[in-house]
Amino acid sequence: MRLEQLECLCEIVKQGLSVSGAAAALHSAQPAVSRQLRALERELGADLFIRNHKRLVGITAPGEVVIAAAQRMLAEAGNMRKVVRDSVAVQSGTLVVATTHTQARHALPTVVQRFAARYPEVELTLRQGNPAAVADMVRAGDADLAIASETPVRRPELVMLPAHRLERIVLTPPRHPLLARPRLTLERLAAHPIITYDEAFVGRSRVLRAFHAKGLKPRIVLSAIDTDVIKTHVEMGLGVAIVARMAYDAKRDRGLRAIEASHLFEPNMIYVTLRRGSYLRRYALDFIQWFAPHLRHEIVTQALRGQAGARSAAG
């Protein structure tokens, strides 16, 4: 049994049981991937997939067990490679951070700048998506870590470390009626068309819950995952926006005004999400600590090993 066979097996699953998709992802030929799979099945003495002629249409019971074991073995093999690289090439490598637009645009630039200065030979990649999508990137091994608000469903294979609280503000055009009174209320806010984040963000459900608790039904005229898109439409007069406080910069956003709304809505927590049992290189640990100083190296590594003390320290 070889790692190449396990890689083919796991990639086929990742590509929705598509052998051609796995071959493309592995930069290999489809017949070569098929041969690797057949050789693995012969060695194990069992079919791992249900077939309809030559098409894979499902996973057998033994296949479920073997695939789970193969995923663990590949993860450990990846950890070993990272351990070795840390000892022989400390300053070089790659780091993939999956995050939302708000974090990438407003929270991470100073961290990225510091990282680039400290580790100029490390290739840093930022991949954007909604909170569920970036967590899935980590779970699938397509990202080393994710930075985003919480997801509706927590997966046991992921470790989520609380990093920051995310408070909200309301953005309006200049001279908007909401600016006339000092303290905003939900009743006054509900009288205006509202722009906010897409349904994929947990924060949106918390915003709606606050209105519903008061018996109010807000009129949402636009949803988006990109804060800059939201702000553009506020400037155009489409409505007022409920966004993260960090998304507003008074110097840059001169066509907007901000009203404090943290007293109206429950805050979100921003998490650093990692794959349980993974090994993070020194520069990845530095990136996390520069983003959230309380997440020291030892806290993160203990959390990845599943130690209870680390969870309480991180919280």
PASEBA-1860 file (N, C-alpha, C; in nm, 3 decimals):
! residues 315
1> MRLEQLEC> 0.085/-0.120/0.000/0.000/0.000/0.000/0.088/0.124/0.000 ~ 0.061/0.216/-0.094/0.145/0.334/-0.108/0.062/0.460/-0.086 ~ 0.131/0.567/-0.048/0.062/0.693/-0.025/-0.007/0.742/-0.151 ~ 0.054/0.714/-0.268/-0.007/0.758/-0.393/-0.146/0.696/-0.411 ~ -0.161/0.570/-0.371/-0.291/0.505/-0.381/-0.393/0.571/-0.289 ~ -0.349/0.603/-0.168/-0.439/0.668/-0.073/-0.475/0.809/-0.119 ~ -0.381/0.878/-0.179/-0.409/1.011/-0.231/-0.514/1.005/-0.343 ~ -0.501/0.906/-0.431/-0.600/0.890/-0.538/-0.737/0.859/-0.479
9> LCEIVKQG> -0.740/0.769/-0.382/-0.866/0.732/-0.319/-0.935/0.854/-0.258 ~ -0.862/0.931/-0.179/-0.921/1.045/-0.110/-0.961/1.156/-0.207 ~ -0.883/1.172/-0.314/-0.916/1.276/-0.411/-1.041/1.239/-0.490 ~ -1.060/1.111/-0.518/-1.183/1.068/-0.586/-1.304/1.104/-0.502 ~ -1.295/1.080/-0.372/-1.405/1.114/-0.281/-1.426/1.266/-0.279 ~ -1.316/1.339/-0.271/-1.323/1.485/-0.265/-1.387/1.543/-0.391 ~ -1.366/1.476/-0.505/-1.418/1.525/-0.633/-1.556/1.467/-0.664 ~ -1.627/1.419/-0.562/-1.763/1.371/-0.582/-1.769/1.240/-0.658
17> LSVSGAAA> -1.671/1.151/-0.633/-1.662/1.019/-0.698/-1.629/1.029/-0.846 ~ -1.565/1.136/-0.885/-1.524/1.155/-1.024/-1.377/1.120/-1.039 ~ -1.349/1.014/-1.114/-1.209/0.974/-1.137/-1.139/1.077/-1.225 ~ -1.211/1.129/-1.324/-1.150/1.231/-1.411/-1.121/1.359/-1.332 ~ -1.212/1.396/-1.241/-1.188/1.513/-1.157/-1.068/1.494/-1.067 ~ -1.054/1.372/-1.012/-0.939/1.342/-0.927/-0.809/1.348/-1.007 ~ -0.813/1.294/-1.129/-0.694/1.297/-1.213/-0.650/1.440/-1.242 ~ -0.747/1.526/-1.272/-0.714/1.667/-1.300/-0.656/1.734/-1.177
25> ALHSAQPA> -0.715/1.708/-1.060/-0.667/1.771/-0.937/-0.527/1.723/-0.901 ~ -0.496/1.597/-0.935/-0.365/1.539/-0.902/-0.265/1.558/-1.015 ~ -0.306/1.627/-1.123/-0.220/1.648/-1.240/-0.169/1.515/-1.294 ~ -0.262/1.421/-1.305/-0.231/1.287/-1.353/-0.328/1.250/-1.464 ~ -0.308/1.133/-1.524/-0.398/1.083/-1.626/-0.507/0.997/-1.562 ~ -0.626/1.001/-1.621/-0.737/0.924/-1.564/-0.707/0.775/-1.555 ~ -0.647/0.712/-1.659/-0.615/0.569/-1.646/-0.519/0.539/-1.531 ~ -0.426/0.631/-1.505/-0.330/0.610/-1.396/-0.401/0.611/-1.261
33> VSRQLRAL> -0.498/0.701/-1.243/-0.573/0.706/-1.118/-0.657/0.580/-1.103 ~ -0.720/0.535/-1.212/-0.799/0.413/-1.207/-0.713/0.293/-1.170 ~ -0.591/0.287/-1.224/-0.500/0.177/-1.190/-0.463/0.178/-1.042 ~ -0.437/0.297/-0.990/-0.403/0.308/-0.848/-0.519/0.258/-0.761 ~ -0.641/0.293/-0.799/-0.757/0.250/-0.722/-0.775/0.099/-0.730 ~ -0.764/0.043/-0.850/-0.780/-0.101/-0.865/-0.673/-0.177/-0.787 ~ -0.548/-0.126/-0.790/-0.439/-0.192/-0.716/-0.466/-0.191/-0.566 ~ -0.519/-0.079/-0.516/-0.551/-0.069/-0.373/-0.663/-0.167/-0.337
41> ERELGADL> -0.766/-0.175/-0.420/-0.877/-0.266/-0.392/-0.831/-0.411/-0.395 ~ -0.741/-0.445/-0.491/-0.689/-0.582/-0.495/-0.610/-0.615/-0.369 ~ -0.530/-0.520/-0.325/-0.449/-0.544/-0.205/-0.537/-0.561/-0.081 ~ -0.644/-0.484/-0.072/-0.734/-0.493/0.042/-0.833/-0.608/0.030 ~ -0.854/-0.655/-0.092/-0.947/-0.765/-0.113/-1.092/-0.725/-0.102 ~ -1.124/-0.599/-0.134/-1.263/-0.552/-0.124/-1.284/-0.436/-0.218 ~ -1.407/-0.425/-0.268/-1.445/-0.306/-0.346/-1.471/-0.190/-0.250 ~ -1.415/-0.076/-0.282/-1.435/0.043/-0.198/-1.549/0.130/-0.249
49> FIRNHKRL> -1.586/0.111/-0.376/-1.693/0.191/-0.435/-1.798/0.100/-0.499 ~ -1.919/0.151/-0.502/-2.027/0.087/-0.577/-2.019/0.137/-0.720 ~ -2.024/0.045/-0.816/-2.005/0.083/-0.956/-2.130/0.054/-1.038 ~ -2.153/0.141/-1.134/-2.255/0.120/-1.237/-2.180/0.121/-1.369 ~ -2.149/0.000/-1.418/-2.055/-0.015/-1.529/-1.921/0.042/-1.483 ~ -1.871/0.145/-1.548/-1.741/0.200/-1.508/-1.753/0.321/-1.416 ~ -1.874/0.367/-1.395/-1.895/0.486/-1.312/-1.902/0.449/-1.165 ~ -1.844/0.534/-1.080/-1.855/0.519/-0.935/-1.980/0.592/-0.889
57> VGITAPGE> -2.070/0.519/-0.825/-2.198/0.579/-0.787/-2.221/0.579/-0.636 ~ -2.131/0.520/-0.560/-2.148/0.517/-0.415/-2.026/0.456/-0.348 ~ -2.027/0.458/-0.217/-1.916/0.405/-0.137/-1.967/0.283/-0.060 ~ -1.892/0.175/-0.062/-1.931/0.053/0.011/-1.904/0.072/0.160 ~ -1.958/-0.021/0.240/-1.934/-0.014/0.385/-1.785/-0.025/0.417 ~ -1.712/-0.123/0.359/-1.566/-0.124/0.383/-1.499/0.003/0.332 ~ -1.551/0.057/0.222/-1.493/0.179/0.167/-1.501/0.296/0.263 ~ -1.614/0.309/0.335/-1.629/0.418/0.433/-1.518/0.411/0.537
65> VVIAAAQR> -1.490/0.290/0.586/-1.388/0.272/0.690/-1.249/0.301/0.634 ~ -1.222/0.246/0.515/-1.090/0.263/0.454/-1.064/0.410/0.421 ~ -1.165/0.478/0.368/-1.147/0.620/0.331/-1.117/0.704/0.455 ~ -1.189/0.680/0.564/-1.163/0.755/0.687/-1.020/0.730/0.735 ~ -0.975/0.605/0.729/-0.838/0.573/0.771/-0.735/0.637/0.678 ~ -0.765/0.634/0.548/-0.673/0.694/0.451/-0.659/0.844/0.473 ~ -0.769/0.910/0.504/-0.764/1.054/0.529/-0.678/1.084/0.651 ~ -0.690/1.001/0.755/-0.606/1.021/0.874/-0.459/0.997/0.841
73> MLAEAGNM> -0.432/0.893/0.762/-0.293/0.861/0.728/-0.230/0.972/0.644 ~ -0.306/1.026/0.549/-0.252/1.135/0.467/-0.229/1.261/0.550 ~ -0.319/1.285/0.646/-0.300/1.401/0.733/-0.173/1.386/0.815 ~ -0.149/1.267/0.867/-0.028/1.244/0.946/0.097/1.252/0.858 ~ 0.087/1.203/0.735/0.201/1.214/0.644/0.232/1.361/0.616 ~ 0.126/1.441/0.599/0.146/1.585/0.581/0.209/1.649/0.702 ~ 0.168/1.606/0.821/0.228/1.659/0.944/0.376/1.628/0.949 ~ 0.415/1.505/0.911/0.556/1.468/0.914/0.637/1.554/0.819
81> RKVVRDSV> 0.581/1.579/0.701/0.653/1.666/0.606/0.674/1.805/0.665 ~ 0.572/1.857/0.733/0.583/1.991/0.792/0.686/1.994/0.905 ~ 0.691/1.888/0.985/0.790/1.882/1.093/0.931/1.888/1.036 ~ 0.955/1.811/0.930/1.087/1.809/0.869/1.121/1.945/0.808 ~ 1.023/2.004/0.739/1.048/2.135/0.677/1.079/2.240/0.783 ~ 1.014/2.229/0.899/1.042/2.324/1.006/1.185/2.315/1.055 ~ 1.244/2.198/1.043/1.382/2.180/1.093/1.487/2.216/0.989 ~ 1.451/2.207/0.859/1.553/2.232/0.755/1.526/2.358/0.673
89> AVQSGTLV> 1.402/2.407/0.675/1.369/2.526/0.595/1.268/2.610/0.672 ~ 1.314/2.665/0.784/1.224/2.735/0.875/1.157/2.855/0.809 ~ 1.229/2.925/0.722/1.182/3.053/0.669/1.105/3.042/0.538 ~ 1.086/2.922/0.484/1.019/2.911/0.354/0.906/2.810/0.361 ~ 0.814/2.822/0.264/0.700/2.732/0.260/0.578/2.804/0.207 ~ 0.461/2.751/0.241/0.335/2.812/0.198/0.240/2.819/0.317 ~ 0.150/2.916/0.312/0.045/2.929/0.413/-0.082/2.974/0.342 ~ -0.188/2.895/0.357/-0.317/2.928/0.296/-0.415/2.962/0.408
97> VATTHTQA> -0.465/3.085/0.404/-0.559/3.134/0.504/-0.693/3.158/0.435 ~ -0.796/3.088/0.480/-0.931/3.108/0.426/-1.005/3.204/0.519 ~ -1.072/3.303/0.460/-1.136/3.404/0.544/-1.250/3.472/0.468 ~ -1.325/3.551/0.539/-1.434/3.627/0.477/-1.380/3.760/0.423 ~ -1.463/3.825/0.341/-1.420/3.953/0.284/-1.395/4.056/0.393 ~ -1.480/4.063/0.493/-1.464/4.164/0.598/-1.332/4.149/0.669 ~ -1.295/4.025/0.704/-1.168/4.002/0.772/-1.050/4.030/0.680 ~ -1.059/3.984/0.556/-0.950/4.005/0.461/-0.928/4.153/0.432
105> RHALPTVV> -1.037/4.228/0.426/-1.030/4.369/0.387/-0.994/4.460/0.504 ~ -1.042/4.426/0.625/-1.032/4.521/0.734/-0.950/4.473/0.855 ~ -0.943/4.343/0.878/-0.873/4.294/0.998/-0.734/4.239/0.968 ~ -0.712/4.188/0.848/-0.588/4.115/0.821/-0.475/4.194/0.753 ~ -0.500/4.309/0.691/-0.390/4.375/0.621/-0.265/4.400/0.705 ~ -0.280/4.445/0.829/-0.161/4.471/0.910/-0.091/4.341/0.946 ~ -0.168/4.233/0.966/-0.108/4.103/0.995/-0.031/4.052/0.873 ~ -0.092/4.066/0.756/-0.027/4.024/0.632/0.102/4.103/0.609
113> QRFAARYP> 0.097/4.232/0.636/0.216/4.316/0.618/0.328/4.271/0.711 ~ 0.295/4.243/0.835/0.396/4.196/0.931/0.450/4.060/0.890 ~ 0.360/3.974/0.844/0.401/3.839/0.803/0.497/3.846/0.685 ~ 0.464/3.928/0.585/0.549/3.939/0.467/0.688/3.992/0.502 ~ 0.694/4.083/0.599/0.824/4.137/0.640/0.906/4.033/0.716 ~ 0.840/3.952/0.798/0.910/3.852/0.880/0.943/3.726/0.801 ~ 0.854/3.687/0.709/0.874/3.562/0.634/0.862/3.590/0.483 ~ 0.958/3.661/0.426/0.948/3.699/0.284/0.952/3.580/0.188
121> EVELTLRQ> 1.002/3.465/0.232/1.011/3.349/0.143/0.892/3.254/0.158 ~ 0.796/3.290/0.241/0.675/3.209/0.254/0.568/3.264/0.161 ~ 0.510/3.177/0.080/0.404/3.219/-0.011/0.270/3.217/0.065 ~ 0.214/3.333/0.086/0.088/3.347/0.159/-0.028/3.362/0.061 ~ -0.132/3.283/0.080/-0.251/3.289/-0.004/-0.373/3.314/0.083 ~ -0.455/3.414/0.044/-0.582/3.439/0.109/-0.694/3.390/0.017 ~ -0.778/3.303/0.070/-0.894/3.254/-0.006/-1.021/3.300/0.065 ~ -1.112/3.358/-0.011/-1.231/3.418/0.050/-1.355/3.333/0.028
129> GNPAAVAD> -1.447/3.343/0.121/-1.575/3.274/0.113/-1.659/3.309/0.234 ~ -1.778/3.253/0.242/-1.859/3.274/0.362/-1.807/3.183/0.473 ~ -1.853/3.200/0.598/-1.797/3.123/0.710/-1.801/2.972/0.691 ~ -1.911/2.918/0.639/-1.919/2.772/0.619/-1.820/2.726/0.513 ~ -1.805/2.805/0.407/-1.715/2.767/0.298/-1.570/2.766/0.343 ~ -1.528/2.866/0.422/-1.388/2.870/0.464/-1.358/2.758/0.565 ~ -1.457/2.724/0.648/-1.438/2.610/0.739/-1.422/2.481/0.661 ~ -1.500/2.466/0.554/-1.488/2.346/0.470/-1.353/2.339/0.401
137> MVRAGDAD> -1.294/2.455/0.367/-1.161/2.455/0.308/-1.059/2.395/0.404 ~ -1.071/2.429/0.531/-0.980/2.373/0.631/-1.005/2.224/0.648 ~ -1.131/2.187/0.656/-1.166/2.046/0.676/-1.115/1.959/0.561 ~ -1.120/2.014/0.438/-1.077/1.939/0.321/-0.926/1.943/0.299 ~ -0.855/2.022/0.379/-0.711/2.034/0.362/-0.671/2.135/0.257 ~ -0.765/2.216/0.209/-0.733/2.318/0.109/-0.686/2.449/0.170 ~ -0.694/2.461/0.301/-0.643/2.578/0.372/-0.584/2.533/0.504 ~ -0.482/2.604/0.551/-0.419/2.570/0.678/-0.500/2.619/0.797
145> LAIASETP> -0.569/2.731/0.779/-0.651/2.786/0.886/-0.757/2.876/0.825 ~ -0.863/2.898/0.902/-0.969/2.989/0.859/-0.992/3.093/0.966 ~ -1.029/3.212/0.923/-1.064/3.321/1.014/-1.199/3.374/0.971 ~ -1.299/3.353/1.056/-1.435/3.391/1.020/-1.524/3.382/1.142 ~ -1.647/3.429/1.127/-1.744/3.413/1.235/-1.787/3.267/1.241 ~ -1.862/3.234/1.344/-1.901/3.095/1.366/-1.991/3.045/1.255 ~ -1.999/2.913/1.243/-2.084/2.848/1.145/-2.203/2.785/1.217 ~ -2.315/2.766/1.146/-2.433/2.707/1.211/-2.408/2.568/1.267
153> VRRPELVM> -2.322/2.490/1.200/-2.293/2.353/1.243/-2.144/2.342/1.273 ~ -2.113/2.291/1.391/-1.972/2.269/1.426/-1.935/2.124/1.398 ~ -1.821/2.105/1.335/-1.776/1.972/1.298/-1.668/1.924/1.396 ~ -1.676/1.797/1.438/-1.581/1.747/1.539/-1.437/1.745/1.491 ~ -1.415/1.741/1.359/-1.278/1.737/1.309/-1.213/1.875/1.304 ~ -1.288/1.978/1.342/-1.234/2.113/1.342/-1.221/2.167/1.484 ~ -1.119/2.247/1.506/-1.098/2.318/1.632/-1.124/2.465/1.606 ~ -1.213/2.527/1.686/-1.246/2.668/1.668/-1.204/2.745/1.793
161> LPAHRLER> -1.107/2.835/1.774/-1.052/2.912/1.884/-1.105/3.056/1.877 ~ -1.172/3.104/1.981/-1.226/3.240/1.979/-1.116/3.344/1.972 ~ -1.130/3.439/1.878/-1.026/3.539/1.856/-1.071/3.679/1.895 ~ -1.182/3.726/1.837/-1.229/3.863/1.862/-1.381/3.867/1.865 ~ -1.434/3.966/1.936/-1.577/3.995/1.929/-1.601/4.095/1.817 ~ -1.709/4.074/1.744/-1.742/4.160/1.632/-1.870/4.236/1.665 ~ -1.857/4.367/1.688/-1.971/4.453/1.719/-2.024/4.517/1.591 ~ -2.147/4.568/1.596/-2.210/4.620/1.476/-2.236/4.771/1.484
169> IVLTPPRH> -2.240/4.829/1.364/-2.279/4.968/1.348/-2.382/4.975/1.236 ~ -2.445/5.090/1.224/-2.536/5.117/1.112/-2.473/5.226/1.027 ~ -2.463/5.202/0.898/-2.408/5.301/0.805/-2.520/5.370/0.730 ~ -2.510/5.502/0.718/-2.610/5.581/0.645/-2.539/5.681/0.554 ~ -2.610/5.737/0.458/-2.554/5.852/0.386/-2.551/5.974/0.479 ~ -2.475/6.077/0.444/-2.478/6.201/0.524/-2.619/6.261/0.528 ~ -2.651/6.327/0.638/-2.779/6.397/0.657/-2.900/6.302/0.655 ~ -2.876/6.177/0.688/-2.987/6.081/0.695/-3.071/6.107/0.820
177> PLLARPRL> -3.201/6.083/0.819/-3.285/6.108/0.937/-3.242/6.033/1.062 ~ -3.180/5.917/1.047/-3.137/5.843/1.166/-3.026/5.914/1.243 ~ -2.959/6.008/1.177/-2.850/6.080/1.243/-2.902/6.192/1.333 ~ -3.031/6.219/1.327/-3.086/6.335/1.398/-3.097/6.312/1.548 ~ -3.106/6.186/1.591/-3.120/6.157/1.734/-2.996/6.083/1.782 ~ -2.959/6.103/1.908/-2.831/6.050/1.956/-2.826/5.898/1.973 ~ -2.935/5.834/2.015/-2.930/5.691/2.044/-3.028/5.617/1.953 ~ -2.975/5.522/1.879/-3.055/5.447/1.783/-3.142/5.344/1.853
185> TLERLAAH> -3.263/5.322/1.799/-3.352/5.217/1.848/-3.389/5.126/1.731 ~ -3.431/5.004/1.763/-3.473/4.911/1.660/-3.598/4.961/1.588 ~ -3.685/5.027/1.662/-3.808/5.078/1.601/-3.776/5.182/1.493 ~ -3.686/5.273/1.523/-3.649/5.375/1.423/-3.576/5.311/1.305 ~ -3.490/5.214/1.335/-3.413/5.149/1.229/-3.505/5.070/1.135 ~ -3.606/5.004/1.191/-3.697/4.921/1.110/-3.782/5.004/1.014 ~ -3.786/5.134/1.033/-3.865/5.219/0.944/-3.795/5.247/0.812 ~ -3.670/5.201/0.798/-3.592/5.230/0.679/-3.552/5.100/0.608
193> PIITYDEA> -3.536/5.102/0.476/-3.487/4.983/0.405/-3.346/4.949/0.452 ~ -3.320/4.819/0.465/-3.196/4.773/0.527/-3.114/4.688/0.430 ~ -2.984/4.709/0.434/-2.886/4.631/0.359/-2.797/4.561/0.461 ~ -2.774/4.432/0.442/-2.690/4.361/0.539/-2.625/4.240/0.474 ~ -2.563/4.157/0.558/-2.488/4.043/0.507/-2.580/3.932/0.456 ~ -2.522/3.847/0.373/-2.594/3.735/0.314/-2.640/3.636/0.422 ~ -2.736/3.551/0.385/-2.791/3.453/0.478/-2.688/3.351/0.526 ~ -2.577/3.336/0.452/-2.473/3.241/0.492/-2.400/3.285/0.618
201> FVGRSRVL> -2.421/3.408/0.661/-2.353/3.461/0.779/-2.446/3.451/0.900 ~ -2.392/3.393/1.008/-2.470/3.377/1.131/-2.516/3.512/1.183 ~ -2.435/3.615/1.164/-2.470/3.748/1.213/-2.603/3.798/1.160 ~ -2.637/3.761/1.037/-2.766/3.805/0.982/-2.882/3.750/1.064 ~ -2.874/3.622/1.103/-2.983/3.563/1.181/-2.995/3.631/1.317 ~ -2.884/3.674/1.372/-2.889/3.744/1.501/-2.950/3.883/1.486 ~ -2.923/3.947/1.375/-2.985/4.077/1.348/-3.137/4.061/1.338 ~ -3.181/3.963/1.260/-3.324/3.941/1.244/-3.390/3.902/1.375
209> RAFHAKGL> -3.318/3.822/1.455/-3.374/3.779/1.584/-3.399/3.899/1.675 ~ -3.310/3.997/1.672/-3.328/4.116/1.755/-3.454/4.193/1.714 ~ -3.477/4.205/1.585/-3.599/4.273/1.537/-3.723/4.193/1.576 ~ -3.720/4.063/1.552/-3.837/3.980/1.579/-3.873/3.978/1.727 ~ -3.771/3.986/1.814/-3.798/3.988/1.958/-3.879/4.111/1.998 ~ -3.871/4.216/1.917/-3.948/4.338/1.943/-4.077/4.343/1.861 ~ -4.106/4.233/1.789/-4.225/4.231/1.706/-4.211/4.313/1.580 ~ -4.089/4.334/1.534/-4.063/4.415/1.416/-4.022/4.328/1.298
217> KPRIVLSA> -4.056/4.370/1.178/-4.019/4.298/1.057/-3.940/4.394/0.967 ~ -3.807/4.384/0.968/-3.728/4.476/0.886/-3.745/4.448/0.737 ~ -3.732/4.551/0.657/-3.742/4.536/0.512/-3.601/4.533/0.454 ~ -3.552/4.411/0.428/-3.418/4.395/0.374/-3.425/4.404/0.222 ~ -3.356/4.503/0.167/-3.363/4.528/0.022/-3.243/4.473/-0.053 ~ -3.134/4.440/0.020/-3.015/4.386/-0.045/-2.932/4.309/0.056 ~ -2.880/4.193/0.012/-2.786/4.115/0.093/-2.661/4.091/0.010 ~ -2.546/4.089/0.075/-2.421/4.065/0.003/-2.318/4.008/0.100
225> IDTDVIKT> -2.215/3.942/0.045/-2.107/3.891/0.130/-1.990/3.989/0.135 ~ -1.993/4.088/0.048/-1.882/4.182/0.034/-1.924/4.316/0.097 ~ -1.851/4.358/0.201/-1.885/4.482/0.270/-1.872/4.604/0.180 ~ -1.776/4.602/0.089/-1.761/4.716/-0.001/-1.882/4.730/-0.093 ~ -1.939/4.617/-0.133/-2.062/4.622/-0.214/-2.175/4.684/-0.133 ~ -2.186/4.642/-0.007/-2.289/4.696/0.081/-2.273/4.848/0.095 ~ -2.152/4.892/0.120/-2.129/5.036/0.140/-2.158/5.116/0.014 ~ -2.126/5.059/-0.101/-2.154/5.129/-0.227/-2.302/5.157/-0.242
233> HVEMGLGV> -2.385/5.059/-0.206/-2.529/5.077/-0.223/-2.589/5.169/-0.116 ~ -2.524/5.178/-0.001/-2.567/5.279/0.097/-2.539/5.418/0.042 ~ -2.423/5.437/-0.015/-2.388/5.567/-0.074/-2.484/5.604/-0.186 ~ -2.538/5.504/-0.257/-2.631/5.530/-0.366/-2.772/5.560/-0.315 ~ -2.794/5.544/-0.183/-2.924/5.576/-0.126/-3.024/5.462/-0.126 ~ -2.977/5.337/-0.149/-3.069/5.225/-0.152/-3.125/5.191/-0.014 ~ -3.047/5.217/0.091/-3.091/5.187/0.226/-2.980/5.214/0.325 ~ -3.002/5.172/0.451/-2.898/5.182/0.553/-2.845/5.042/0.578
241> AIVARMAY> -2.720/5.032/0.621/-2.655/4.902/0.633/-2.623/4.868/0.778 ~ -2.641/4.741/0.812/-2.598/4.688/0.942/-2.475/4.602/0.914 ~ -2.359/4.650/0.960/-2.232/4.585/0.927/-2.142/4.578/1.051 ~ -2.030/4.511/1.033/-1.930/4.505/1.139/-1.867/4.642/1.159 ~ -1.838/4.676/1.285/-1.779/4.807/1.315/-1.646/4.826/1.243 ~ -1.568/4.719/1.231/-1.436/4.731/1.169/-1.443/4.766/1.021 ~ -1.562/4.751/0.959/-1.576/4.777/0.816/-1.581/4.924/0.782 ~ -1.585/5.011/0.884/-1.599/5.155/0.859/-1.471/5.229/0.894
249> DAKRDRGL> -1.427/5.311/0.802/-1.311/5.398/0.822/-1.355/5.540/0.786 ~ -1.361/5.628/0.885/-1.415/5.762/0.863/-1.337/5.839/0.756 ~ -1.206/5.817/0.747/-1.126/5.889/0.648/-1.152/5.837/0.507 ~ -1.163/5.706/0.496/-1.183/5.646/0.364/-1.329/5.654/0.319 ~ -1.420/5.632/0.414/-1.563/5.627/0.380/-1.628/5.763/0.403 ~ -1.582/5.862/0.328/-1.630/5.999/0.350/-1.776/6.019/0.308 ~ -1.827/5.930/0.224/-1.965/5.942/0.183/-2.061/5.869/0.273 ~ -2.013/5.824/0.389/-2.096/5.749/0.483/-2.085/5.806/0.623
257> RAIEASHL> -2.185/5.775/0.706/-2.181/5.808/0.848/-2.213/5.681/0.927 ~ -2.154/5.668/1.044/-2.172/5.548/1.125/-2.246/5.581/1.254 ~ -2.339/5.491/1.290/-2.415/5.504/1.415/-2.390/5.378/1.497 ~ -2.355/5.396/1.623/-2.330/5.282/1.711/-2.455/5.196/1.725 ~ -2.438/5.062/1.710/-2.553/4.971/1.721/-2.522/4.849/1.806 ~ -2.411/4.853/1.881/-2.374/4.736/1.962/-2.476/4.708/2.072 ~ -2.552/4.812/2.112/-2.653/4.793/2.216/-2.779/4.727/2.161 ~ -2.790/4.715/2.029/-2.910/4.659/1.968/-2.895/4.512/1.931
265> FEPNMIYV> -2.773/4.470/1.898/-2.753/4.337/1.843/-2.647/4.259/1.920 ~ -2.672/4.129/1.937/-2.575/4.041/2.001/-2.449/4.035/1.915 ~ -2.331/4.048/1.974/-2.209/4.045/1.893/-2.180/3.906/1.839 ~ -2.105/3.901/1.731/-2.052/3.775/1.679/-1.914/3.752/1.738 ~ -1.874/3.626/1.740/-1.737/3.593/1.776/-1.664/3.552/1.648 ~ -1.546/3.607/1.629/-1.460/3.566/1.519/-1.369/3.456/1.570 ~ -1.361/3.348/1.493/-1.282/3.231/1.534/-1.166/3.206/1.439 ~ -1.060/3.148/1.494/-0.956/3.085/1.413/-0.990/2.937/1.409
273> TLRRGSYL> -1.014/2.885/1.290/-1.054/2.745/1.275/-0.940/2.664/1.216 ~ -0.913/2.549/1.279/-0.802/2.462/1.240/-0.851/2.319/1.230 ~ -0.777/2.237/1.158/-0.811/2.095/1.149/-0.749/2.020/1.266 ~ -0.832/1.953/1.342/-0.786/1.883/1.461/-0.675/1.783/1.426 ~ -0.570/1.783/1.508/-0.460/1.690/1.487/-0.357/1.735/1.386 ~ -0.379/1.851/1.321/-0.282/1.897/1.222/-0.160/1.959/1.289 ~ -0.053/1.967/1.213/0.070/2.030/1.261/0.085/2.164/1.192 ~ 0.102/2.270/1.271/0.121/2.403/1.216/0.266/2.444/1.229
281> RRYALDFI> 0.321/2.494/1.121/0.458/2.540/1.124/0.467/2.671/1.202 ~ 0.589/2.705/1.239/0.611/2.822/1.326/0.551/2.948/1.266 ~ 0.566/2.966/1.136/0.513/3.090/1.078/0.360/3.094/1.080 ~ 0.294/2.977/1.074/0.148/2.975/1.085/0.105/3.013/1.227 ~ 0.178/2.963/1.326/0.148/2.999/1.465/0.170/3.148/1.488 ~ 0.274/3.202/1.427/0.299/3.347/1.439/0.184/3.425/1.377 ~ 0.136/3.383/1.260/0.026/3.453/1.194/-0.096/3.458/1.286 ~ -0.127/3.345/1.349/-0.243/3.339/1.438/-0.223/3.432/1.557
289> QWFAPHLR> -0.106/3.429/1.618/-0.083/3.513/1.736/-0.080/3.661/1.702 ~ -0.033/3.696/1.585/-0.035/3.837/1.545/-0.179/3.884/1.521 ~ -0.265/3.793/1.477/-0.406/3.828/1.459/-0.480/3.833/1.592 ~ -0.452/3.738/1.680/-0.518/3.731/1.812/-0.410/3.704/1.916 ~ -0.354/3.808/1.978/-0.238/3.792/2.066/-0.258/3.692/2.181 ~ -0.382/3.672/2.225/-0.403/3.578/2.335/-0.390/3.432/2.289 ~ -0.392/3.408/2.158/-0.376/3.272/2.107/-0.227/3.242/2.088 ~ -0.160/3.224/2.201/-0.017/3.196/2.198/0.011/3.058/2.139
297> HEIVTQAL> 0.134/3.038/2.099/0.171/2.913/2.031/0.128/2.790/2.111 ~ 0.157/2.790/2.240/0.129/2.671/2.320/-0.021/2.645/2.333 ~ -0.101/2.751/2.335/-0.246/2.734/2.343/-0.299/2.669/2.215 ~ -0.251/2.715/2.101/-0.297/2.660/1.974/-0.255/2.515/1.958 ~ -0.129/2.484/1.988/-0.081/2.346/1.970/-0.151/2.251/2.067 ~ -0.178/2.295/2.187/-0.251/2.210/2.283/-0.394/2.186/2.236 ~ -0.457/2.289/2.180/-0.594/2.274/2.130/-0.599/2.175/2.014 ~ -0.498/2.178/1.929/-0.494/2.085/1.816/-0.480/1.941/1.863
305> RGQAGARS> -0.417/1.922/1.979/-0.403/1.787/2.035/-0.523/1.745/2.117 ~ -0.621/1.838/2.131/-0.741/1.802/2.204/-0.732/1.809/2.352 ~ -0.638/1.890/2.404/-0.621/1.900/2.549/-0.722/2.000/2.605 ~ -0.795/1.957/2.706/-0.905/2.036/2.763/-0.858/2.170/2.817 ~ -0.739/2.173/2.877/-0.689/2.296/2.935/-0.669/2.405/2.832 ~ -0.637/2.363/2.709/-0.616/2.461/2.603/-0.746/2.529/2.565 ~ -0.856/2.453/2.567/-0.983/2.513/2.528/-1.025/2.621/2.625 ~ -1.007/2.594/2.755/-1.047/2.696/2.854/-0.956/2.817/2.848
313> AAG> -0.826/2.794/2.820/-0.734/2.907/2.810/-0.766/2.993/2.688 ~ -0.804/2.927/2.577/-0.834/3.003/2.456/-0.963/3.080/2.472 ~ -1.056/3.031/2.553/-1.183/3.101/2.568/-1.171/3.218/2.658
END
